[in-house]
Amino acid sequence: MPQSINCRVGCPESEAPNTKTRAWSESRKMEAMPSRCLFLLFLSTCKLSPEVVAEVQESSDGPGAQEPMRLTDVQAAMEFIAAAEVAVIGFFQDSEVPAVSLIHSVVQNFQDVSFGISTASEVLAYYNITGNTISLFRLVDNKQLDLKGEDFESMDATKLSRFIESNNLRLVTEYNAITAIGLFNSMIPIHLLLIMNKASSEFEENLHRFQEAAKLFQGRILFILVDSGVKQNEKAISFFKLKMAELPALAIYQTLDDKWDTLPITEVLVEQVQNFCDGFLKGKGLVSMKLQVKQVEVFFPSQFSSVLLLSHVRLCETPWTAECQASLSITNSQSLLKLMSIESDPFYLSVPLIFC
């Protein structure tokens, strides 16, 4: 069963009730510690019933896909989750809660996500659900991200869509300002980038082989596509000292110690990708570059003066994204929860958040 995490709406900070996982903000502080280990992906294989397979396929192929699947027992829920790269399930104590219609309203906006609804008490108990909750299940790092409590009560279509978009990580995730939140939220600290122009005539074939290679490293490495044809991605490319003439290329990056390596290629080959990743994991050919950090003081509105333990916000340029990310030096998770409720703040809305 995926590890359950309680996630704030619109931000990567999270908690894990009934597990030993600490809030995400605290885990970012501990990333450099030797005791930090990767979350390995252990998915139990099971034979999917024809009904489940059919409905999941419909959810991405046909117009009937706009309706969430009703999950009436644990087996159906398990098979539904196992059949999708990303699944969103509304766990409700009764079918009359407003969030039921809320899920229906966003389904059409996410054709690559499978949606389900369950009001069965045995299903809720199996997934440690004690109240109305919307959960996102992610295959790539075997995570269960939960929206519940106050987050659930304040939920609207915009917040739910933001939550799904930012956490919609797949075997191969295309990088953009929204998915960057989920990528750095994941406990998997190694990123493998395929830097290639999507307009290339060879793109689809190379992407397919990149996806095949991604299956070999599930739970260990996040596979990411960076479109070199997008101007905003030029800084990411320049960080790795790559020139446009050297593309397409592979770039691998370790978030814990900023080590990286590159490999210009003419095409993606599964064996080549495997050897490149294995070599990096064994410490071969690494380049190290520390984050350049600029510290600034940030003043918050007086209504948030109760957040006493917030010391400062640092603006830092993360290596391969080359985007200004906000990191918080904070010693109390409750202070973080209060801070992250500032959804109307322009600073909060303009940058993804990464916590150290």
C-alpha positions as a Python dict, from the first residue, in 0.01 Angstrom:
ca = {
    (1, 'M'): (0, 0, 0),
    (2, 'P'): (139, 344, -89),
    (3, 'Q'): (275, 559, 190),
    (4, 'S'): (16, 813, 301),
    (5, 'I'): (105, 1181, 319),
    (6, 'N'): (-117, 1466, 432),
    (7, 'C'): (-51, 1747, 183),
    (8, 'R'): (-129, 2118, 204),
    (9, 'V'): (-321, 2257, -93),
    (10, 'G'): (-103, 2428, -351),
    (11, 'C'): (230, 2361, -181),
    (12, 'P'): (472, 2070, -151),
    (13, 'E'): (485, 2061, 227),
    (14, 'S'): (325, 1750, 371),
    (15, 'E'): (269, 1534, 674),
    (16, 'A'): (231, 1159, 713),
    (17, 'P'): (-25, 1052, 975),
    (18, 'N'): (6, 698, 1111),
    (19, 'T'): (362, 672, 969),
    (20, 'K'): (711, 776, 1079),
    (21, 'T'): (741, 1020, 789),
    (22, 'R'): (789, 1374, 913),
    (23, 'A'): (650, 1689, 755),
    (24, 'W'): (806, 1759, 417),
    (25, 'S'): (957, 2081, 536),
    (26, 'E'): (1150, 1894, 803),
    (27, 'S'): (1257, 1618, 566),
    (28, 'R'): (1416, 1876, 336),
    (29, 'K'): (1630, 1992, 627),
    (30, 'M'): (1753, 1638, 680),
    (31, 'E'): (1824, 1554, 314),
    (32, 'A'): (2197, 1600, 357),
    (33, 'M'): (2213, 1356, 645),
    (34, 'P'): (2354, 1012, 569),
    (35, 'S'): (2051, 853, 728),
    (36, 'R'): (1832, 979, 444),
    (37, 'C'): (1744, 687, 217),
    (38, 'L'): (1553, 654, -107),
    (39, 'F'): (1196, 536, -118),
    (40, 'L'): (1208, 220, -326),
    (41, 'L'): (910, 124, -530),
    (42, 'F'): (761, -209, -430),
    (43, 'L'): (437, -267, -617),
    (44, 'S'): (271, -599, -562),
    (45, 'T'): (163, -747, -891),
    (46, 'C'): (-192, -855, -926),
    (47, 'K'): (-413, -969, -1210),
    (48, 'L'): (-651, -685, -1293),
    (49, 'S'): (-1012, -767, -1349),
    (50, 'P'): (-1140, -693, -1701),
    (51, 'E'): (-1386, -438, -1558),
    (52, 'V'): (-1112, -236, -1389),
    (53, 'V'): (-887, -242, -1695),
    (54, 'A'): (-1172, -136, -1920),
    (55, 'E'): (-1274, 155, -1699),
    (56, 'V'): (-919, 281, -1656),
    (57, 'Q'): (-865, 268, -2032),
    (58, 'E'): (-1190, 456, -2083),
    (59, 'S'): (-1066, 726, -1845),
    (60, 'S'): (-796, 823, -2095),
    (61, 'D'): (-949, 727, -2429),
    (62, 'G'): (-1322, 780, -2444),
    (63, 'P'): (-1581, 1046, -2370),
    (64, 'G'): (-1722, 826, -2094),
    (65, 'A'): (-1395, 894, -1917),
    (66, 'Q'): (-1542, 1207, -1763),
    (67, 'E'): (-1711, 1004, -1489),
    (68, 'P'): (-1513, 887, -1182),
    (69, 'M'): (-1517, 512, -1118),
    (70, 'R'): (-1711, 387, -816),
    (71, 'L'): (-1490, 172, -593),
    (72, 'T'): (-1702, -53, -376),
    (73, 'D'): (-1441, -275, -211),
    (74, 'V'): (-1070, -292, -128),
    (75, 'Q'): (-981, -521, -418),
    (76, 'A'): (-1141, -285, -669),
    (77, 'A'): (-955, 12, -518),
    (78, 'M'): (-621, -169, -523),
    (79, 'E'): (-662, -275, -884),
    (80, 'F'): (-775, 74, -986),
    (81, 'I'): (-466, 234, -830),
    (82, 'A'): (-229, -29, -970),
    (83, 'A'): (-362, 28, -1323),
    (84, 'A'): (-282, 400, -1334),
    (85, 'E'): (34, 611, -1320),
    (86, 'V'): (-162, 876, -1129),
    (87, 'A'): (-499, 819, -964),
    (88, 'V'): (-717, 1055, -760),
    (89, 'I'): (-976, 903, -529),
    (90, 'G'): (-1237, 1081, -321),
    (91, 'F'): (-1290, 889, 4),
    (92, 'F'): (-1621, 1007, 147),
    (93, 'Q'): (-1826, 897, 446),
    (94, 'D'): (-2141, 959, 244),
    (95, 'S'): (-2214, 1035, -121),
    (96, 'E'): (-2388, 1365, -52),
    (97, 'V'): (-2084, 1574, 40),
    (98, 'P'): (-2020, 1871, -195),
    (99, 'A'): (-1676, 1735, -283),
    (100, 'V'): (-1839, 1461, -493),
    (101, 'S'): (-1956, 1718, -747),
    (102, 'L'): (-1620, 1892, -712),
    (103, 'I'): (-1438, 1583, -837),
    (104, 'H'): (-1680, 1554, -1127),
    (105, 'S'): (-1606, 1916, -1220),
    (106, 'V'): (-1231, 1867, -1262),
    (107, 'V'): (-1222, 1523, -1425),
    (108, 'Q'): (-1243, 1661, -1778),
    (109, 'N'): (-934, 1875, -1721),
    (110, 'F'): (-707, 1576, -1651),
    (111, 'Q'): (-739, 1318, -1925),
    (112, 'D'): (-420, 1141, -1812),
    (113, 'V'): (-538, 1097, -1452),
    (114, 'S'): (-777, 823, -1334),
    (115, 'F'): (-1051, 939, -1094),
    (116, 'G'): (-1245, 728, -848),
    (117, 'I'): (-1489, 768, -558),
    (118, 'S'): (-1546, 537, -263),
    (119, 'T'): (-1784, 552, 31),
    (120, 'A'): (-1721, 194, 145),
    (121, 'S'): (-1610, 184, 509),
    (122, 'E'): (-1372, -107, 446),
    (123, 'V'): (-1194, 89, 172),
    (124, 'L'): (-1159, 397, 391),
    (125, 'A'): (-1019, 186, 674),
    (126, 'Y'): (-771, 12, 446),
    (127, 'Y'): (-622, 342, 334),
    (128, 'N'): (-622, 490, 686),
    (129, 'I'): (-896, 739, 602),
    (130, 'T'): (-1079, 868, 910),
    (131, 'G'): (-1273, 1153, 749),
    (132, 'N'): (-1366, 1292, 410),
    (133, 'T'): (-1043, 1295, 208),
    (134, 'I'): (-922, 1335, -149),
    (135, 'S'): (-609, 1130, -213),
    (136, 'L'): (-364, 1128, -504),
    (137, 'F'): (-182, 798, -564),
    (138, 'R'): (140, 815, -763),
    (139, 'L'): (310, 515, -922),
    (140, 'V'): (651, 671, -987),
    (141, 'D'): (743, 702, -618),
    (142, 'N'): (462, 497, -461),
    (143, 'K'): (309, 789, -275),
    (144, 'Q'): (-35, 861, -134),
    (145, 'L'): (-90, 1236, -90),
    (146, 'D'): (-396, 1326, 118),
    (147, 'L'): (-608, 1639, 131),
    (148, 'K'): (-822, 1634, 444),
    (149, 'G'): (-932, 1828, 749),
    (150, 'E'): (-921, 2204, 698),
    (151, 'D'): (-775, 2160, 351),
    (152, 'F'): (-1071, 1948, 252),
    (153, 'E'): (-1324, 2186, 400),
    (154, 'S'): (-1179, 2483, 210),
    (155, 'M'): (-1140, 2290, -115),
    (156, 'D'): (-1265, 2435, -444),
    (157, 'A'): (-1207, 2342, -807),
    (158, 'T'): (-910, 2577, -844),
    (159, 'K'): (-730, 2441, -537),
    (160, 'L'): (-798, 2080, -631),
    (161, 'S'): (-672, 2139, -985),
    (162, 'R'): (-358, 2306, -850),
    (163, 'F'): (-294, 2011, -619),
    (164, 'I'): (-333, 1759, -901),
    (165, 'E'): (-122, 1956, -1151),
    (166, 'S'): (171, 2006, -916),
    (167, 'N'): (178, 1642, -804),
    (168, 'N'): (108, 1480, -1141),
    (169, 'L'): (444, 1302, -1170),
    (170, 'R'): (472, 1016, -1415),
    (171, 'L'): (731, 764, -1536),
    (172, 'V'): (849, 1055, -1751),
    (173, 'T'): (739, 1398, -1632),
    (174, 'E'): (768, 1703, -1855),
    (175, 'Y'): (929, 1986, -1664),
    (176, 'N'): (745, 2315, -1620),
    (177, 'A'): (692, 2565, -1339),
    (178, 'I'): (403, 2360, -1197),
    (179, 'T'): (553, 2010, -1209),
    (180, 'A'): (873, 2151, -1056),
    (181, 'I'): (685, 2163, -725),
    (182, 'G'): (610, 1791, -732),
    (183, 'L'): (955, 1698, -862),
    (184, 'F'): (1130, 1861, -569),
    (185, 'N'): (860, 1745, -329),
    (186, 'S'): (934, 1382, -412),
    (187, 'M'): (1162, 1194, -175),
    (188, 'I'): (1353, 1056, -477),
    (189, 'P'): (1665, 1277, -490),
    (190, 'I'): (1807, 1182, -832),
    (191, 'H'): (1673, 1336, -1153),
    (192, 'L'): (1755, 1216, -1504),
    (193, 'L'): (1679, 1476, -1770),
    (194, 'L'): (1627, 1413, -2138),
    (195, 'I'): (1698, 1750, -2297),
    (196, 'M'): (1549, 1742, -2644),
    (197, 'N'): (1339, 1954, -2877),
    (198, 'K'): (983, 1819, -2885),
    (199, 'A'): (947, 1951, -3240),
    (200, 'S'): (1210, 1706, -3360),
    (201, 'S'): (1086, 1438, -3600),
    (202, 'E'): (1259, 1173, -3387),
    (203, 'F'): (1107, 1292, -3061),
    (204, 'E'): (824, 1042, -3017),
    (205, 'E'): (1043, 740, -3084),
    (206, 'N'): (1311, 866, -2844),
    (207, 'L'): (1055, 948, -2578),
    (208, 'H'): (915, 595, -2599),
    (209, 'R'): (1259, 444, -2535),
    (210, 'F'): (1317, 693, -2252),
    (211, 'Q'): (991, 573, -2094),
    (212, 'E'): (1104, 212, -2125),
    (213, 'A'): (1430, 296, -1949),
    (214, 'A'): (1238, 477, -1675),
    (215, 'K'): (1071, 152, -1574),
    (216, 'L'): (1413, 11, -1484),
    (217, 'F'): (1472, 281, -1222),
    (218, 'Q'): (1128, 331, -1067),
    (219, 'G'): (1164, 445, -709),
    (220, 'R'): (1531, 538, -755),
    (221, 'I'): (1545, 804, -1026),
    (222, 'L'): (1287, 1053, -1155),
    (223, 'F'): (1289, 1071, -1535),
    (224, 'I'): (1220, 1420, -1666),
    (225, 'L'): (1174, 1568, -2011),
    (226, 'V'): (1310, 1919, -2071),
    (227, 'D'): (1196, 2067, -2401),
    (228, 'S'): (1498, 2250, -2545),
    (229, 'G'): (1264, 2433, -2779),
    (230, 'V'): (1115, 2628, -2487),
    (231, 'K'): (1304, 2950, -2421),
    (232, 'Q'): (1238, 2936, -2047),
    (233, 'N'): (1441, 2614, -2031),
    (234, 'E'): (1761, 2769, -2164),
    (235, 'K'): (1901, 2834, -1814),
    (236, 'A'): (1847, 2472, -1720),
    (237, 'I'): (2049, 2367, -2022),
    (238, 'S'): (2326, 2620, -1955),
    (239, 'F'): (2367, 2498, -1597),
    (240, 'F'): (2492, 2167, -1729),
    (241, 'K'): (2741, 2349, -1956),
    (242, 'L'): (2559, 2215, -2260),
    (243, 'K'): (2543, 2402, -2589),
    (244, 'M'): (2251, 2375, -2828),
    (245, 'A'): (2477, 2198, -3077),
    (246, 'E'): (2534, 1922, -2820),
    (247, 'L'): (2164, 1839, -2792),
    (248, 'P'): (1987, 1608, -2748),
    (249, 'A'): (2158, 1509, -2426),
    (250, 'L'): (2107, 1330, -2098),
    (251, 'A'): (2176, 1512, -1772),
    (252, 'I'): (2161, 1347, -1431),
    (253, 'Y'): (2143, 1542, -1107),
    (254, 'Q'): (2164, 1453, -736),
    (255, 'T'): (1959, 1696, -524),
    (256, 'L'): (2128, 1606, -195),
    (257, 'D'): (2481, 1717, -284),
    (258, 'D'): (2437, 1893, -621),
    (259, 'K'): (2644, 1638, -814),
    (260, 'W'): (2566, 1596, -1182),
    (261, 'D'): (2687, 1455, -1511),
    (262, 'T'): (2592, 1489, -1878),
    (263, 'L'): (2599, 1273, -2188),
    (264, 'P'): (2534, 1422, -2535),
    (265, 'I'): (2354, 1166, -2751),
    (266, 'T'): (2226, 1127, -3105),
    (267, 'E'): (1933, 911, -2996),
    (268, 'V'): (1795, 752, -2682),
    (269, 'L'): (1890, 389, -2634),
    (270, 'V'): (1763, 194, -2333),
    (271, 'E'): (2094, 24, -2268),
    (272, 'Q'): (2279, 354, -2298),
    (273, 'V'): (2047, 520, -2047),
    (274, 'Q'): (2083, 225, -1811),
    (275, 'N'): (2462, 236, -1823),
    (276, 'F'): (2465, 613, -1771),
    (277, 'C'): (2241, 587, -1465),
    (278, 'D'): (2428, 291, -1320),
    (279, 'G'): (2757, 474, -1359),
    (280, 'F'): (2621, 780, -1180),
    (281, 'L'): (2483, 570, -896),
    (282, 'K'): (2830, 418, -857),
    (283, 'G'): (2988, 765, -840),
    (284, 'K'): (3149, 775, -1183),
    (285, 'G'): (3208, 1102, -1370),
    (286, 'L'): (3043, 1334, -1121),
    (287, 'V'): (3058, 1714, -1127),
    (288, 'S'): (2970, 1908, -812),
    (289, 'M'): (2830, 2258, -798),
    (290, 'K'): (2681, 2405, -482),
    (291, 'L'): (2372, 2618, -480),
    (292, 'Q'): (2422, 2991, -501),
    (293, 'V'): (2201, 3141, -234),
    (294, 'K'): (2088, 3496, -187),
    (295, 'Q'): (1931, 3579, 147),
    (296, 'V'): (1659, 3839, 176),
    (297, 'E'): (1431, 3939, 457),
    (298, 'V'): (1060, 3901, 387),
    (299, 'F'): (798, 4088, 586),
    (300, 'F'): (455, 3933, 620),
    (301, 'P'): (121, 4101, 688),
    (302, 'S'): (43, 4180, 1050),
    (303, 'Q'): (-231, 3918, 1062),
    (304, 'F'): (44, 3654, 1043),
    (305, 'S'): (249, 3797, 1327),
    (306, 'S'): (163, 3489, 1532),
    (307, 'V'): (404, 3290, 1315),
    (308, 'L'): (681, 3363, 1563),
    (309, 'L'): (924, 3088, 1475),
    (310, 'L'): (970, 3193, 1113),
    (311, 'S'): (1325, 3329, 1090),
    (312, 'H'): (1368, 3421, 725),
    (313, 'V'): (1298, 3324, 368),
    (314, 'R'): (1587, 3251, 135),
    (315, 'L'): (1560, 3297, -240),
    (316, 'C'): (1786, 3046, -410),
    (317, 'E'): (1855, 2945, -765),
    (318, 'T'): (1818, 2571, -791),
    (319, 'P'): (2073, 2409, -1022),
    (320, 'W'): (1909, 2255, -1325),
    (321, 'T'): (1584, 2452, -1311),
    (322, 'A'): (1766, 2784, -1265),
    (323, 'E'): (1445, 2919, -1112),
    (324, 'C'): (1411, 3127, -800),
    (325, 'Q'): (1273, 2892, -537),
    (326, 'A'): (1174, 2987, -185),
    (327, 'S'): (1316, 2791, 104),
    (328, 'L'): (1210, 2842, 463),
    (329, 'S'): (1427, 2820, 771),
    (330, 'I'): (1163, 2715, 1017),
    (331, 'T'): (1163, 2506, 1331),
    (332, 'N'): (796, 2439, 1386),
    (333, 'S'): (566, 2263, 1141),
    (334, 'Q'): (260, 2442, 1278),
    (335, 'S'): (420, 2773, 1187),
    (336, 'L'): (468, 2637, 838),
    (337, 'L'): (103, 2540, 813),
    (338, 'K'): (0, 2892, 907),
    (339, 'L'): (245, 3045, 664),
    (340, 'M'): (128, 2832, 374),
    (341, 'S'): (-227, 2957, 416),
    (342, 'I'): (-119, 3289, 260),
    (343, 'E'): (-259, 3184, -76),
    (344, 'S'): (-337, 3540, -187),
    (345, 'D'): (20, 3659, -137),
    (346, 'P'): (180, 3749, -477),
    (347, 'F'): (516, 3608, -367),
    (348, 'Y'): (357, 3272, -281),
    (349, 'L'): (172, 3255, -612),
    (350, 'S'): (471, 3345, -828),
    (351, 'V'): (727, 3082, -727),
    (352, 'P'): (729, 2711, -647),
    (353, 'L'): (824, 2638, -286),
    (354, 'I'): (1114, 2422, -178),
    (355, 'F'): (1184, 2378, 190),
    (356, 'C'): (1525, 2320, 343),
}
